[in-house]
Amino acid sequence: MNLDKIFHLKERNTDIKTEVMAGITTFMTMAYILAVNPNILSDSGMDRGAVFTATALASFIATCLMALLSNYPFVLAPGMGLNAYFTYTVVLGMGYSWQNALAAVFVEGIIFIVLSLTNVREAIFNAIPMNLKHAVSVGIGLFIAFIGLQNAKIVVNNDSTLVSVFSFKSAAANGAFNTEGITVLLALIGVLITAVLMVKNVKGNILWGILITWLLGIICQFTGLYVPNPDAGFFSLLPDFSGGISIPSMAPTFMHMDFSIVFSLDFVVIMFAFLFVDMFDTLGTLIGVASKADMLDKDGRLPKIKGALLADAVGTSVGAVCGTSTVTTFVESASGVAEGGRTGLTGIVAAIFFALSLFLSPIFLAIPSFATAPALIIVGFLMLTSVTKIDFNDMTEAIPCFIAIIAMPFMYSISEGIAMGVISYVVINLVSGKAKEKKISVLMYILAVLFVLKYIFL
C-alpha cells in the first residue's frame, strides 16, 4: 500500500514515522476519555462496560472517517462537557431516561449530516474573521491547560476565590500526601520533564513525557510513596489483567434509543443544546488546531472542511447507535499536530489504538490523569503562541479576540468563547462605524443574533 499516494505525506512535509508518533501521542493524550466517559455516563444509569466499548468503537469509526474524508490529523471521541450535559442536565436534572438522551444525540447527528452536506457549517467557518480564528486557537490553548491543571489537581476548588493552588501542607496534615499530594507533585515534575524534552528537541517529547511521568508513578507505588486508595479515587497505576482479556458487551446500550419524546418542546431544547455545543466546539477545534498547523489558506479557510464536518456528524449518529454521548473532534488533536502530524495517517494510527484498547482496556484504564495532565498543559502553551498573529493595533479586532480568549477557560466552554467573540466583534464594529469597512458577512450578523437569543431563551 502506497501511504504517500493516499495521504500525500511529501506534499505536507511529513513522513510515516512522524505521523505514527503523532497518532500515538494524540491517542495517549485523549486515552483518558476511555476511563472518564464510562464513569460519567454510568451516573445516568448506563452500563459502564458497554459505554467503554461504545466509546472505543465510535472513536475508531469516526476517526477513520475523518482521515479518509478530509486527510486531516484530527481525532474524534465522545466529547467532554457534552457527556456531562447528557448525564447531569438531561437525565438527572430534567428527569429524562438515558434512552431519550441517546435519541436526542442521534437526531442531532442526522441534522448535522444535512447541515454538513448543504455547506451551512462550512459557510459559518469561513465567515469568522481571521483574527478571531487565531483568538479561538489561543483560547482553546488556555482552556486545555486549565483542564490539565484541574486533572492533575494542581488547581483545586476554593469557596472564596473559586479556584486556588493545591496545598501540600494541608495534604500532609490530612494524611493525604501519599495519595493526592504525590500525584500533584508527579504532575508538576511531568510538566518540567516534558518541557526539557521539548527544549532538547526530542522526537515524541509529549508522548515521552506521559510515559516517564506514569513510570515515575509506578516507582512511587512500589516504594510506598504512592498508596492506592480506590475509595478516594486513587487507583493502582499497574494494569489489572486479573479478569483476562475480553471486550465488554455493548448489548446493554446498543440501539437503545427511545424516540417517544421527539415531538415535545423539551426534546427540541435538549437537541438544540447538543447541536449548538457540538457545532461550535467542533468548529472551534478545527479552527484552533488547523491554524496551529498552518492548514488554513490565505483567506483563513480550511480546504476539504466538508469532509471533516461530515465525519464529525456521522460519528455523532454512530456513537448514539453504539450507546455513547455526542462524538466530536477532540482538541487534544493539537498534541499530535505539535508532534508534526499533518495528515489523516495520524488519525488512522490513533484509530487503530482505539480499536486495540478494546482488548487492552486494563492498560489504558491504568494511565492516570496526573500523567496525561502535563501533556495538556504543554499543548496549551503551544496553542497560546498563535496570540502573536492577532492584530493588536486595531482595537475593533483585538478586544473581541481578547473576550473570546478569556471566555473559554473562565466559562469552561469553547462554544461560549466563540459566542462571546462573535457578539462582541459584531457589536463593537457596528457601533464604532467600522462594519462596512470590515465587510462583515451577513452570516456573522445572523450568528451574533442567534447567540444573543441563545442567552435569552436557553
KALIN-V335382 format. One record per backbone hydrogen bond with DSSP energy under -1.0 kcal/mol. CO is the residue of the C=O (numbers start at 0). NH is the residue of the N-H. If there is no record, write none. Layout:
# KALIN-V335382
co:CO nh:NH
co:CO nh:NH
This chain:
# KALIN-V335382
co:0 nh:2
co:1 nh:5
co:2 nh:6
co:3 nh:7
co:7 nh:11
co:8 nh:13
co:9 nh:12
co:14 nh:18
co:15 nh:19
co:16 nh:20
co:17 nh:21
co:18 nh:22
co:19 nh:23
co:20 nh:24
co:21 nh:25
co:22 nh:26
co:23 nh:27
co:24 nh:28
co:25 nh:29
co:29 nh:32
co:30 nh:33
co:31 nh:34
co:31 nh:35
co:32 nh:36
co:34 nh:38
co:35 nh:39
co:36 nh:40
co:37 nh:41
co:40 nh:43
co:40 nh:45
co:41 nh:44
co:46 nh:50
co:47 nh:51
co:48 nh:52
co:49 nh:53
co:50 nh:54
co:51 nh:55
co:52 nh:56
co:53 nh:57
co:54 nh:58
co:55 nh:59
co:56 nh:60
co:57 nh:61
co:58 nh:62
co:59 nh:63
co:60 nh:64
co:61 nh:65
co:62 nh:66
co:63 nh:67
co:64 nh:68
co:65 nh:69
co:74 nh:329
co:76 nh:327
co:78 nh:82
co:80 nh:84
co:81 nh:85
co:82 nh:86
co:83 nh:87
co:84 nh:88
co:84 nh:89
co:85 nh:90
co:86 nh:91
co:88 nh:93
co:89 nh:95
co:96 nh:100
co:97 nh:101
co:98 nh:102
co:98 nh:257
co:99 nh:103
co:100 nh:104
co:101 nh:105
co:102 nh:106
co:103 nh:107
co:104 nh:108
co:105 nh:109
co:106 nh:110
co:107 nh:111
co:108 nh:112
co:109 nh:113
co:110 nh:114
co:111 nh:115
co:112 nh:116
co:113 nh:117
co:114 nh:119
co:118 nh:122
co:119 nh:123
co:120 nh:124
co:121 nh:125
co:122 nh:126
co:123 nh:127
co:128 nh:132
co:129 nh:133
co:130 nh:134
co:131 nh:135
co:132 nh:136
co:133 nh:137
co:134 nh:138
co:135 nh:139
co:136 nh:140
co:137 nh:141
co:138 nh:142
co:139 nh:143
co:140 nh:144
co:141 nh:145
co:142 nh:146
co:143 nh:147
co:144 nh:148
co:145 nh:149
co:146 nh:150
co:147 nh:151
co:148 nh:153
co:148 nh:154
co:149 nh:152
co:153 nh:165
co:155 nh:163
co:157 nh:161
co:160 nh:162
co:161 nh:157
co:163 nh:155
co:166 nh:170
co:167 nh:171
co:168 nh:172
co:169 nh:173
co:170 nh:175
co:175 nh:178
co:175 nh:180
co:176 nh:181
co:177 nh:226
co:178 nh:182
co:179 nh:183
co:180 nh:184
co:181 nh:185
co:182 nh:186
co:183 nh:187
co:184 nh:188
co:185 nh:189
co:186 nh:190
co:187 nh:191
co:188 nh:192
co:189 nh:193
co:190 nh:194
co:191 nh:195
co:192 nh:196
co:193 nh:197
co:194 nh:198
co:195 nh:199
co:196 nh:201
co:197 nh:200
co:201 nh:204
co:203 nh:207
co:204 nh:208
co:205 nh:209
co:206 nh:210
co:207 nh:211
co:208 nh:212
co:209 nh:213
co:210 nh:214
co:211 nh:215
co:212 nh:216
co:213 nh:217
co:214 nh:218
co:215 nh:219
co:216 nh:220
co:217 nh:221
co:218 nh:222
co:219 nh:224
co:219 nh:225
co:228 nh:231
co:228 nh:233
co:229 nh:232
co:233 nh:228
co:240 nh:243
co:249 nh:252
co:249 nh:253
co:252 nh:255
co:258 nh:261
co:260 nh:263
co:263 nh:267
co:264 nh:268
co:265 nh:269
co:266 nh:270
co:267 nh:271
co:268 nh:272
co:269 nh:273
co:270 nh:274
co:271 nh:275
co:272 nh:276
co:273 nh:277
co:274 nh:278
co:275 nh:279
co:276 nh:280
co:277 nh:281
co:278 nh:282
co:279 nh:283
co:280 nh:284
co:281 nh:285
co:282 nh:286
co:283 nh:287
co:284 nh:288
co:285 nh:289
co:286 nh:290
co:287 nh:291
co:288 nh:292
co:289 nh:294
co:290 nh:293
co:296 nh:299
co:300 nh:296
co:301 nh:304
co:303 nh:307
co:304 nh:308
co:305 nh:309
co:306 nh:310
co:307 nh:311
co:308 nh:312
co:309 nh:313
co:310 nh:314
co:311 nh:315
co:312 nh:316
co:313 nh:317
co:314 nh:318
co:315 nh:319
co:316 nh:320
co:317 nh:321
co:318 nh:322
co:318 nh:323
co:320 nh:254
co:325 nh:78
co:327 nh:76
co:329 nh:332
co:330 nh:333
co:331 nh:334
co:332 nh:336
co:333 nh:337
co:335 nh:340
co:336 nh:339
co:342 nh:345
co:343 nh:347
co:344 nh:348
co:345 nh:349
co:346 nh:350
co:347 nh:351
co:348 nh:352
co:349 nh:353
co:350 nh:354
co:351 nh:355
co:352 nh:356
co:354 nh:357
co:355 nh:358
co:355 nh:359
co:359 nh:362
co:359 nh:363
co:360 nh:364
co:367 nh:370
co:367 nh:371
co:368 nh:372
co:371 nh:375
co:372 nh:376
co:373 nh:377
co:374 nh:378
co:375 nh:379
co:376 nh:380
co:377 nh:381
co:378 nh:382
co:379 nh:383
co:382 nh:385
co:383 nh:386
co:384 nh:387
co:385 nh:388
co:386 nh:389
co:389 nh:391
co:393 nh:396
co:393 nh:397
co:394 nh:398
co:396 nh:400
co:397 nh:401
co:398 nh:402
co:399 nh:403
co:400 nh:404
co:401 nh:405
co:402 nh:406
co:403 nh:407
co:405 nh:409
co:406 nh:410
co:407 nh:412
co:412 nh:416
co:413 nh:417
co:414 nh:418
co:415 nh:419
co:416 nh:420
co:417 nh:421
co:418 nh:422
co:419 nh:423
co:420 nh:424
co:421 nh:425
co:422 nh:426
co:423 nh:427
co:424 nh:428
co:425 nh:429
co:426 nh:430
co:427 nh:431
co:428 nh:433
co:428 nh:434
co:433 nh:437
co:434 nh:439
co:440 nh:444
co:441 nh:445
co:442 nh:446
co:443 nh:447
co:444 nh:448
co:445 nh:449
co:446 nh:450
co:447 nh:451
co:448 nh:452
co:449 nh:453
co:450 nh:454
co:451 nh:455
co:452 nh:456
co:453 nh:457
